[in-house]
Amino acid sequence: MVNRPYPPTLNYPSYEAGRLTEGVIARRFWAYLIDLVVIALWVVLISIGIFFLGIITLGLGWGLFFALPLTALIFIVYNAVTIGGAAQATVGMRTMGLRVIDPQTGRGVSPLAAAVHALFFYVAISTFLLWACDVLIGFVRDDRRFIRDLLTGMMVVRA
């Protein structure tokens, strides 16, 4: 019996690494859509809270609606807390059977690395060409890692 660390690392033969990342790109797409729904629910709850705060304060609280675009920070905090946490995955990733690891150690990543990863994603998605290059690299590489994964030292694998 071979003593292998858990969770698995990429120091295994290439066939094992291929099994860990098989079908990951499609699952990441669906996981992102699920995460959008989760975050949209948070934004709706915040909006409802601002609305009732505005009623209580006779309209003064409605000024917080101007700060609602700052809820984009919720995306980054959401990724930092969920990916950098014990589950190593967002709600969408858990639903799709994915988790994020450090490919060198096989362990989870830090919340800071997860936040930077999310920031890279939202910068890339703001420019279609940059996002397309990011995803194209994932299709070409055997380990299915995108550019932002390489920059932050992360790897998305099947749970």
Summary of the structure (lengths in Angstrom):
residues: 159
radius of gyration: 18.4
end to end distance: 22.5
largest distance: 70.5
contacts: 465
relative contact order: 0.17
helix: 65%
strand: 5%
